[in-house]
Amino acid sequence: MRHNGGVSAPADLTYRVGGNVGRRARRSGFWFNPVIWSLLAATATWLVVIGRQIPCRPTADGFPNAFLRLCYSDIPILYLGRGISTGAGFYTEVPLEYPVLIGYFMAAARAVTGILGGHVSPEATFDQQVAASQIFFQVTAVALFVCFLVTVVVHLQLGGPPRAWDALLIAASPVVMANALINWDLLAVMLTALGLLAWQRRNPVIAGGILGLAFAAKFYPILVLVAITLLCVRAGRHRVIGQVWLAALLAWSVVNLPIMVAAWDGWSQFWTKNADRGADLGSIWYVLGLVGLPVPAVSAIAFVCMAAGGIALIWLVLKAPRRPRLGQVALLLLVVFLVFNKVYSPQYALWLLPLVVLARPKLFDVSVWTAGEIVYFVSIWGFLHGALGPGKNAEWAYWVAVMLRIFAQLWFALRVVEDIMKPWEDPVRQPMVDDPIGGVLNHAPDAGWVALLEASRARRTPVP
C-alpha cells in the first residue's frame, strides 16, 4: 500500500511505527479475527468470574465471609432468604423488589434447579435448601454467561468491521470479572444491546420492543429510549419516536400485565421500595450522611439534580455542531442518573460498560473509568465487612472510593462532551462515518428548525 499524502485507516498504526503494511503482510485469518479473540476473552473472563466465587461456597463449617473474600452474590442469598426455595409463587407469595422479567428469569432457573435434583419444596430441610441454592446459583451463572456472550457478539456487529475490535473492551473487562454475578443485571445488559442492534439495522419497532423488554428487567434501558427520542427530535423524525415508544410500551405491558393483575402488591414493590428508600450505599447522598451532612428530602433533591442534568443534556444535543451519536447521549443520560441516584450498587457498572465503549472506545479513557469502578468494588466489601466502616480509623477510605468513582465517571463524561462539541475529533467518526449505530438517523439531515437556530445564532455572533 503506497502512501499518497495521507495514511489509510488500516495502515495508520504501522505507519506511525515505521511505515505502511507491506504487500506480503497478511491481515486475515485466525490471528486477525476479532470474533475469535473476543469470544476467547469473554470465556476467559467468565472463568475468572466463576473462580472468584469458589471461596464463597458453603462448607460443613457454615457460610464463608463473602465480604472479606470479595465474592458476595445476591443470587444464592435471595434463594434462601425470600422463600424461593419453597417453590412458592413469585410476586404472589415470594416478595421481590425486582422488575417482572427478572422474576421470570429466576422462576426459570428454579425450575431447572428442580430438574437437576435440587429439593425445591416447603418440606426441604435447611441442608437441602442450601444444596439447592448452589444448583440455582450454577444454573443462573450459566444463563448469565450466555447473556454475556450475546452482549459481546452484538457489540462485534454494532460498530461494523472498522470497530469490531472494540468488543474486546467488554469481553476482557475487569468490571465484568468483578460484578457479573452479584445480581441479574446482565440480562438487562444483553437486551439493551439487542435493542441497539435492532435500531442500528433500521428496525425502530423491533428496537422499541426489545428495549421495552429490557425496561421490564431493569430501569435504566428507558434512558436509551430517551436518548433515541432526543436525537429523533433534532432530526425531525417524530413518527419514529411514536413507533419506538409504542412498541416499547406494548412489549413492557405483555410481560407486566399478568403480574399486575394477579399480584398488584407484589408487582408494585419494585416501584414503592425505590421511591421510599433513603440515601443508600454508593451514592453521594450516603457519603454526605456518613460525614455528618445528611441531606433532607433526598428523593426530591436527587430528582431535581437529575432533571437539571437532563435539561443540560437536552441543550447539549441541540447546541452541538453535529447531531451527537446515540452511544454518547445514552452514556451521558445514564451518568447523570447514576451520579445523583439514591443508591449506586457496584454491579451498576455493568450498565455503563457497553455504553462507555460505544461512546468513547479509547483504551486509556476506558481504563481510567474502569480503575474508578474497581477501587469502589474493593472498598464496598471492606465497608460492609467492617474494616472501612463507621468508627474505624480507615472509614475515610470508603468516602474517598465513592468520590473517586464518581470523579472517574464525570471525567469520562466530560471527554464525551468534548467529542460532541468537537465532532471532527471524535475517535469513532471518520470522514464517511456519522453514527455506526445511528440506524435511521445515520447521515440523516437535521430538522429545518435546527438549521434556522444555527442561522439565527450565526447572525448574532459578531464577526471579528
Buried (B, 14 or more C-beta within 10 A) or exposed (E): BEEEEEBEEEBEEBBEEEEBBEEEEEEEEEEEEBEEBBBEBBBEBBEBBBEBBEEBEBEEEEEBEBBBBBBBBBBBBBBBEBBBBBBBEBBEBBBBBBBBBBBBBBBEBBBBBBEEEBBBBEEBEEEBBBBBBBBBBBBBBEBBBEBBBBBBBBBBBBBEEEBBBBBBBBBBBBBBBBBBBBBBBBBBBBBBBBBBBBBBEBBBBBBBBBBBBBBBBBBBBBBBBBBBBBBBBBBBBEEBBEBBBBBBBEBBEEBBEBBBEEBEEBBBBBEEEBEEEBBBBBBBBBBBBBEEEEBEEBBEBBEEBBEEBBEEBBEBBBEBEBBBBBBBBBBBBBBBBBBBBBBBBBBBBBBBBBBBBBBBBBEEBBEBBBBBBBBBBBBBBBBBBEBBBEEBEEBEBBBBBBBBBBEBBBEBBEBBBEBBBEBEEBEBBEEEBBBBBBBBBBEBEBBEEBEEBEEEEEEEEEEE
